[in-house]
Amino acid sequence: MVETHDAAEAGHGRTPGLRAVVVALVLCTGACGPRVEEEAPIPEYRIETCESWCSLMFDPTCPPQEIEVETERECVEVCAHNEVVWGETPDGDACAPTLVPYVDCLATMSCEEIQEHFVLANSGGPYQEQSSCGESLRRQLDCQLPFQ
């Protein structure tokens, strides 16, 4: 004689059929539920460009202007995820070809030139003519305008 075990008699309150349904529901919750889209990895050129930008913004000997974040690390994070500045599209970053050269240009400037550049740019002055990076800034601002 084969002895059978009835889960309900054992005081568990579940039958083997119910257990199978519970297991199926648990598995389906993960597999059948709404999918959370994984965030695409940040391209390396964004990280490198943002590190350069933020090192300029947080240079203790030559701070060119005040920014809205408190740490250089936070600056890089915000910069790398800024869809407007990068001109993010489904096909890539429309403004990378203008932003990268602009930041590269700033990195070649002296402390005094950087400070003057930002004074001119923030005042609406003739930065295009008077700053060696003025034209690069104009191209970047023109690029990001449709994304604002």
Secondary structure as UniProt FT lines:
FT   TURN            7..11
FT   HELIX           16..32
FT   HELIX           44..57
FT   TURN            60..61
FT   HELIX           72..80
FT   HELIX           83..86
FT   STRAND          88..89
FT   TURN            90..91
FT   STRAND          92..93
FT   TURN            94..95
FT   HELIX           96..107
FT   HELIX           111..123
FT   HELIX           127..130
FT   TURN            132..133
FT   HELIX           134..144
FT   HELIX           145..147
//
